[in-house]
Amino acid sequence: MNNKKTLLATSIAGLIALSSASASAAELTIKVTNLTHGMVFTPLLVASHDSDTHLFKTGEAASVALQKMAEGGSIDDLGAEIDAANGHKVANPNAGLLMPGKSTPEFDLNTESDTHLSLTAMLLPTNDAFAGVDAWTIPTEAGTYTINVNAYDAGTEANNELYVMGAGMPGQLGIPAFPLGDAGENGTGLSTEDTNKTVHIHPGNIGDAMQDGGKSDVSNTVHRWLNPVLRVTVTVK
C-alpha cells in the first residue's frame, strides 16, 4: 500500500511539473510597426529569455554589444548574448530596414521555457538612438497584447547630428546613413560630448531647416519624433 501511495504521489508530482512547464511555454506571433514620420529602423532583434538576461538597462552604461547596435545597427553581438543565455531569437524579421509607417510581416517565436521578451533596433538618422524593450514579462494567458516602445540614447556618442560617411563603428563620431536620401550637408555640429553616458530616454533629434550649412544635417521637420516610436503586437497562442 505504501508503495502504491508513493507511486501515486510521484505520478501526481510529475503531472504538476509537466503542467507547470507547459504553462510557462508560449508560442508567440509578433508584428512590429514603425510609428514615426521620417525615421527608419535598422534590422530588428526580437528575443525571448529568462528573467536574468538584459540587452540593456536604463541608467547603466551600454555594453559594447549594445553600442555596436546603437551606433551602427549591428545586432550580431547582442544575438550572441541571447544564444549564450539559451534564449531564442528572430533576427531581422523584416529582411531589411523598417520604413516610416510600415510594419513587419507577422512572425513566430517559440519561447519554450523563456519568460521575458526583449527588442532592439537603431533609429536612422541618429548618432546612437535605439528603440528598446527590456525584459517584458510574457503573459501566460492567451490573447493579443500591445507594447509601445520608446527610443533610448545609448550614451556612447555625442549627438552632433552630422552625416559622416563610414561612421557607425564604436569611436567614429557621426551619423552613418540617411536611408531616405534626405541628408543635409556642411553642418557644423550640435554637440561634441554626451554628458549622460548611461542608457537614457533620447531627447530626440533637434535638426535645423537648412539643407546646406547650419548646425545639423538632420531636418527639423522630417527627422524629429516623440515617443513611442514602435508598436509591438504580440499574440500569445
N, C-alpha and C positions, 0 to 999 in steps of 0.2 A: 504493500500500500504506500509506504513511504517513497519507494522508487517511482510509483505512478505519479504521486504528488510532485516529486522532483522533476519528472519528465514534463508534466503539465505546466509547471511553473516556468521551466526552461523554454517550452514552446511559446507560452504567452509572452515571455520577455523578448523572444526572438521576433514575434509578430509586432510587438510595440516598437522595437528598434527599427524593423523594416518600414512600419508606418511612418515613424518619425523621419527616416531618411527620405522617403518618398515625398513627405510634406515639404522638406527643405529644398528639393529639386524643382526647377521650373524651366519650362521651355518658353522662351520669350520671342515675340515678334516685335521688331523695333523699326521706327521711321524717324528721321531727323530732318527738321525744316529750318532753313535759313530765314530769320525774321528781319534781317537788316535791309536797308535801302540800297547800299552800294558796297558792302563788304563781302569778301569771298573767303571761304574756309578751305584750308589745305586738307589732305586726306584725314579722315576721322579714325580714331582708335576708340572702339567701344569694347569694354571688358567686364567680365564678372570675376569675383574673387572673394576671399574671406574678409572678415572684419578688420584684420590687422594690416591689410595692404592698402597703400595710398599712392596714387600717381603724383599727387601734390597735396600740400596743406597750406591753407591761408595763414599768414603771419609767420611762416617759416621760409628760410632760403630755398630757392629752387635747386633741385638736383641737376647734375649735368645732363641727364636724360631729358628732363623737362625743359632745360634751356635749349637743347637742340630742337625740340619740337616748337617752342615758343618763338624762337628766332629764325628758324629755317624750315619748319614744317615736318621735320623728320620724326617718325613715330617708331623707328626700329628699336631703339634702346628701351623705350617705355614698353613696347611689346615684349621685349626680352624679360623685363621685370615681371610682367604678368606670367610669362611662361615659368620663370623661376619660382613664382609663388603658387604654381599649379593651378592657375586660373584659366579662364577661357576667353577668347577674344575674336572680334571681327575687325580686321584692319582694312581701311579704305573701302567701305561698303558702297560708296558712290562711284567707285572706279575713276577717281579724279577729283577735281575741285567741286565744291558745292557753291553754286552761284546765288546771288540775291533772289529771295522769293521762291527758291526751288527746294524740293525735298528729295531725299534719297529714296530709292526703291525700298519697300519693306524687306527686312532681312531677319533671319532667325539666329538666335543664340541659345544654345543648350547650356545652362548654368551648372548642371549636375548638382553638386553639394554646395556651390557658391551661394553666398548670402547677400553680396553687395555688388553694385554696378557703378562703373566709372566711365568717363568720356573725356577726350581731349582733342583739340584741333586749333591750329593757328589762324588768326584773322589777318587777312591781307587787304590793303596795305597798312601794316604797323611794324614797329620795331620788335616788340616782344609781347604782343597781346595774344591770349588764347581763350577759347571757350572751354569751360571745365565743369564736370560733375565729379565730386569727390565722395566715393563710397556711399551712394544712395542705397538704402535698405530695400531689397527686392521684396515686394509683397508676397505673402504666401497664399492669398486669396485670388482666384482667377478674376480677371477683369482688365479694363484698359485704364492706364494711368498716364498723366502728363507731367513732364519735368521741364520747367522753364530755366534755361541755362544762362548764367552771367558770363561776362568777359572779364578776365583777370590780367593783370600786369605781372609778368614773371619776376620783375625786379632785377633783371640781369643786364639790361641795356637801357641807356638813356633814350628817351623818346624825342629824337631830333627831327623825325618826320621827313627825312631826306632819302630819296631813292639812290642807292649805291649798287651798281652792277657788281655781282659777285658777293654781296653781303649774304648773311644767312647762317654762317658758321659762328660758333661762340667766339667773342672777341672782335668780330668785324662789325663795327657800328654802321647802321643803315637799314633801310627797308629793302628786302631782297627782290620784291616783284610787285608790279601793279597788273594783276591778271586781266583787267578790263582795258588796259592800254591808255589809262587816263592820268598818267603821272604828270605833275608839274616838273619844272626844271630850274636849275640855278638858284634854289633856295639857300638861305644862309644858315638854317638850322634853328630849332626851338630850344633844345636843352642839350647840355653836354654831360649831365650827370643825373642818375636816378637816385634821389635822396632816400627813397624807401626801397631797400634791397631785399625785401621779402615779397612773397606772393600776396597780392592785394587786388581789390577791385580796381579795374582800369578806369582812369578818369575820362577816357575817350580821346579820339583824335581831336586836335584843335584846328589845324589846317588854316588856309587863307584863301582869298578869292583871286589870287594872281597865278596865271598859268606859267609865267616866266618871272623869276625873281621872288621877292617876298621872303618870309622865314621858313615856309613849309612847302614841300612838293605835294602835299595832300590837299584835296579840295574840301573847303568847309561847307559845301552844300551837298557833296556826294558821299564823303568818307567819314561822316560822323555817325554816332549811334547812341542809343540808350539801351540799357538792359531791360529785358533779356534779349540775347542775340540768337539763340537757338531754342527750338521746342522739340523735345524728345517724346514721342508717343510710344509707350511700352504696353504691349498686350501680354498678360500672363495667362497661359493656357491651362 
